[in-house]
């Protein structure tokens, strides 16, 4: 099962469109981590049939979306958030603590604009970086395990 992870488009609709068009036929789910939900609304007008879930970021003013969500996908528990509620610009301690407390398998976050992939205490963490800069992430959930990597358009 493949998840394409996007975040922080900051008024760069074309970047979201490039990512969606590249993966619309091979992604089982798209996740958007905030700071550009209006951009995503525009992109979804051209791609209304993709499966997508999302959260709000600190720049998604007046959004009624939550800042974090937990879903089950591909047999894994996934926490996804923009990151600002966990102060990720100042370290990952709060985020790691939350991930452990809910027994997450995968944690996806944005906000810092810096691509990042790491496994800590058997929990897989990813920041896809900023879509505005052409960065996004891919999570492949296979019977053999979880493979996460950052990509660039």
C-alpha positions as CSV (number, residue, x, y, z in Angstrom):
1,X,0.0,0.0,0.0
2,X,1.4,3.4,-1.0
3,X,0.8,6.7,0.7
4,X,2.0,9.9,-0.9
5,X,2.6,12.6,1.7
6,X,2.6,16.4,1.0
7,X,2.9,19.4,3.2
8,X,3.5,23.2,3.2
9,X,2.5,24.2,-0.4
10,X,2.1,27.8,0.7
11,X,0.2,29.0,-2.4
12,X,2.1,26.8,-4.9
13,X,-0.8,24.9,-6.4
14,X,1.3,23.7,-9.3
15,X,3.5,21.8,-7.0
16,X,0.6,19.8,-5.5
17,X,-0.7,19.2,-9.0
18,X,2.7,17.9,-10.2
19,X,2.8,15.5,-7.2
20,X,-0.8,14.3,-7.6
21,X,-0.4,13.8,-11.4
22,X,2.8,11.9,-10.9
23,X,1.2,9.5,-8.4
24,X,-2.6,9.4,-9.0
25,X,-2.3,5.9,-10.6
26,X,0.1,4.3,-8.0
27,X,-1.0,5.8,-4.7
28,X,-3.6,4.2,-2.5
29,X,-3.8,7.3,-0.3
30,X,-2.6,10.9,-0.3
31,X,-2.1,12.7,3.0
32,X,-1.7,16.5,3.2
33,X,-0.1,17.8,6.4
34,X,-1.3,21.4,6.2
35,X,-0.2,24.9,5.3
36,X,-1.9,25.0,2.0
37,X,-5.4,23.6,2.3
38,X,-6.8,26.2,0.0
39,X,-4.2,25.1,-2.6
40,X,-5.3,21.5,-2.1
41,X,-8.9,22.5,-2.6
42,X,-7.9,24.0,-6.0
43,X,-5.9,20.9,-7.0
44,X,-8.7,18.6,-6.0
45,X,-11.0,20.4,-8.5
46,X,-8.9,18.8,-11.2
47,X,-8.5,15.4,-9.3
48,X,-11.7,14.9,-7.4
49,X,-11.4,11.1,-7.4
50,X,-8.1,10.6,-5.5
51,X,-8.4,9.3,-2.0
52,X,-7.0,11.9,0.4
53,X,-7.1,12.9,4.0
54,X,-5.6,16.1,5.6
55,X,-5.0,18.2,8.6
56,X,-4.7,22.0,9.1
57,X,-1.5,23.9,9.6
58,X,-0.7,27.0,11.5
59,X,-1.1,29.0,8.2
60,X,-4.5,27.5,7.3
61,X,-6.4,30.4,8.9
62,X,-10.1,29.8,9.7
63,X,-9.8,26.0,8.9
64,X,-12.1,23.7,10.7
65,X,-9.8,20.7,10.1
66,X,-8.0,19.2,13.1
67,X,-4.3,19.8,13.5
68,X,-3.7,16.1,14.0
69,X,-5.4,12.8,13.1
70,X,-4.8,9.1,13.8
71,X,-5.9,6.6,11.2
72,X,-5.4,2.9,10.5
73,X,-4.1,2.2,7.0
74,X,-2.5,-0.9,5.6
75,X,-2.7,-2.5,9.1
76,X,-0.6,0.3,10.6
77,X,-1.6,3.1,13.0
78,X,-0.6,6.4,11.6
79,X,-0.4,9.8,13.4
80,X,-0.3,12.7,11.0
81,X,-0.1,16.3,11.9
82,X,1.2,19.6,10.7
83,X,3.6,19.5,13.6
84,X,3.1,22.9,15.2
85,X,1.0,21.5,18.1
86,X,4.1,19.4,19.0
87,X,6.6,22.3,18.6
88,X,8.6,20.3,16.1
89,X,10.7,23.3,15.2
90,X,12.3,23.0,18.6
91,X,12.7,19.2,18.7
92,X,10.7,16.0,18.4
93,X,10.3,15.1,22.1
94,X,6.6,16.0,22.3
95,X,5.9,14.3,19.0
96,X,7.8,11.1,20.0
97,X,6.0,11.1,23.4
98,X,2.6,11.3,21.7
99,X,3.5,8.6,19.2
100,X,4.6,6.2,22.0
101,X,1.5,7.0,24.1
102,X,-0.9,6.0,21.2
103,X,1.3,3.1,20.0
104,X,1.8,4.6,16.5
105,X,3.6,2.7,13.8
106,X,4.1,5.7,11.6
107,X,4.3,9.5,12.3
108,X,4.0,12.1,9.6
109,X,4.6,15.8,10.2
110,X,5.5,19.0,8.4
111,X,6.0,22.6,9.5
112,X,9.8,22.7,9.4
113,X,10.0,22.4,5.6
114,X,13.0,20.1,6.1
115,X,12.8,16.5,4.7
116,X,13.4,13.9,7.3
117,X,13.1,10.2,7.7
118,X,14.1,8.2,10.8
119,X,13.0,5.2,12.8
120,X,13.1,5.7,16.6
121,X,12.1,2.9,19.0
122,X,10.5,1.0,16.1
123,X,8.3,4.1,15.2
124,X,8.8,5.4,11.6
125,X,8.9,9.2,11.4
126,X,8.8,11.3,8.2
127,X,8.7,15.0,7.3
128,X,8.1,15.3,3.6
129,X,9.6,18.8,3.5
130,X,7.8,21.6,1.6
131,X,5.8,20.9,-1.5
132,X,6.5,24.6,-2.3
133,X,10.1,23.6,-2.8
134,X,9.2,20.4,-4.8
135,X,9.6,18.0,-1.8
136,X,7.2,15.2,-0.8
137,X,7.3,11.8,0.7
138,X,6.4,8.2,0.0
139,X,5.4,5.6,2.5
140,X,5.2,2.0,1.2
141,X,3.5,-0.5,3.6
142,X,4.4,-4.0,2.6
143,X,4.1,-7.4,4.3
144,X,7.9,-7.2,4.7
145,X,7.8,-3.9,6.4
146,X,7.6,-0.1,6.1
147,X,9.7,1.8,3.5
148,X,9.7,5.6,3.8
149,X,11.6,8.0,1.6
150,X,11.7,11.6,0.5
151,X,11.2,12.5,-3.2
152,X,11.4,15.6,-5.3
153,X,9.4,16.7,-8.3
